[in-house]
Amino acid sequence: MTEHTIQETQQIPQDQWLAFFDHLTKSYRGCSLAIEVTDEDVGDENLVQQSPLASITYDPPAKGNDLMIAIGGDQVTYAHTVNAPKAVWVAKDISGQVVAIDILDHNGTQTILRLS
């Protein structure tokens, strides 16, 4: 994975998650993605490494309140769901490209997405 220097980190307000993830999917579909989950009880777990991003979709509380990350090229080969996310941060490099997304769920589990 190419290392990126993080230039900017910002929290995305929940009312913007739907539009943010729709735009992110359109802009980064096919980019290489790694998914890591950090949980106090289980520890750190690398779920996916260097796999193509298919989509990231957010369903607001009225529709389920979850975030789904789909991996794959022409077909989805893996999907990871974050139930009841409560915070989303995005990290960008000096050129403004998204290099990481940090999602915190209602239980304190952290899902980290790294784009390259």
Disulfide bonds with the S-S distance in Angstrom:
none
